[in-house]
Amino acid sequence: MNQLQALLNDSLIRTKHVENAAIIDTKERKVCASTFGFNVPPENALNLIYAFYKNLLQVRRGGLYFKEKYYKCVRADEHSIYLQNPDGGLIVVKTKTFILVATYRVGMYPSVCVEAVEKLGKEKCL
């Protein structure tokens, strides 16, 4: 397990609010770390990058497809996007060089993801 995977597990998965998480390198345009068994297809990684840099208004209005599921946008700004569907939610947060995507179950608190990202952002790797 690399350092980024360890940070995902320590900062997000252990909270019990987050089901899965991945870190996407925006320069390399690919996933550089993810929790066990959470595969983010390359086209989904590119869509998340595009959502922040080119398409945020459209995501606010129309939601987003991720891993063949539709998510309605609850809130979006230049650094984070909160999305939900009947099965759970998705939070996407942008740092200077990475995008963190995390899934959570219905009834869990997406704000925990934001707090964890702030912690991750303070680490030297983000």
N, C-alpha and C positions, 0 to 999 in steps of 0.2 A: 504494500500500500504506500503510495507516495504522500508527500506532505499535504497537498491539496485535498486528497481523499480523506486523510486523517482529520483535517480541519472541518470538512463537511460532516463527518461523523461526530466529531466532538462538539461542534457548534450548532448543528441542526438536528441530526437524527436523534441524538440523546435527549432533545427537548420533548420528544414524543408528540410534538405538534406537526412535524414534517415527516412525510412518508419517504420521499426520494428527493435527491438534489443532484445538480450537475453544474460545473463551471465551464463556460465557453470562453475561449480566448478570442477576442474580437479582431485581433490582427491576423492570427492564423486561421480564423473562421472555422474553428472546430472545437469539439469538446476536449478539454484537457484533464478533467477529473470528474468522476461521478460516483455516487453511492452504489453499493453492490446490486447488480441486476437492473440498474436504471440506464437504459440505452436511449440516447437522444439521437434520432436519425440526422444525418448531415443537413437535409433540407429543413428540418425543424430548427436546427441551430442557426442557419442562415435567415430563416423567417424571424427569429427572435432578434437577431442583430438588425435586420431591416426594420423591424417594428420600432426600434428606438431612433434609428438614424434617418429613416425616410417616411415612416408610415404611422406615427403615433396618433395622429388625429383619426385615421381610419380605424385603428385598433380601439380607440375610445368609442367610436360610433358603432362599429360592426363586430367587435370581439375578435377572437383569434382561434384558429385551429392548431392544436398541438397533439401530436401522436394520435391523429384521426378522431379527436374529440373536439367539440365546439365549446369554447369558454366565452361567456359574456363578460365584458369589461365592467368592473365595479369602480375602479379608479385608476388613473394613469397620469403620470407626470414625466419629466425628463429623466428621472432616475429610477422609477419603479412603476410596475403595472400589476394590479390585482385583478384576477379573473376568477370566475366561478362557473360551475355547471352543477347539475343535480347530484353528481357523485362526489364533488369536492372542489378544490380550488387549485389555482396555479398562481405563483408569485414570481415575477421576473424583476431582477434588480441589476442596474448597471453601475459598475465602478469605472475607474479610469481606463482599465484595459480588459476587464472581464465582464461577463454577464452571468449572473447566478439565476438558475431556474430551480424552483422547488414546488413539489406537489404537497397538498395537505387534504385531510379528510373533512367532510362536513362537520361543523361543530368545533373545529380547531381554530386557532388564532393565527392569521397570517402575519400579524405584527411581530410574532416571535421570529419569523424569517428576517424581517427588517433589522431587528436587534442583532441577530446573528451575523448578518451581512456587515453591519457596522463593526462588529468585532473582527470579522474576517478582513475588512478594509484596513484595519489598523495593523494587520500582520504585514510583514515585508513583501509577501508574494502577491498581494493585491494592491 
